[in-house]
């Protein structure tokens, strides 16, 4: 019985040792799995961080490009506004020049008409003055002839 007891103790000790080793092996497996999972988690976290950094960089780049695009659009709009103002200014200037040239032209035409009117008046006055002079000379000549005729008649009457 003692042998049985010793055998039982020995087998119990072996069983306990095996259980302890199994427990250690299980713990080691759990630790290994936990370590592998931790490595995977660390790798995943690193990848996520890299992706996050890349996203942030892309986001910053997109924002920078958008700001640049907006700046260029504003600059283009300013240039177009300036060009439109210049075109409007040139148009106003051309209209002023056209109005000024039109005034000058109409003034020239008015002056020419005035000169033609004055010329025609002067010509008319000269024609009328010449007629008056002719009429006066004719009247004078007629009076002189009539006077000579009268004188001639008087002489004839006196001579008789």
SULGI-V42685 format. One record per pair of residues at least 24 apart in sequence whose ideal C-beta (glycine too) atoms are under 10 Angstrom apart, sorted by sequence separation. I is the first residue (numbers start at 0). GAP is how many residues later the second one is. If there is no record, write none. Layout:
# SULGI-V42685
i=I gap=GAP
i=I gap=GAP
This chain:
# SULGI-V42685
none
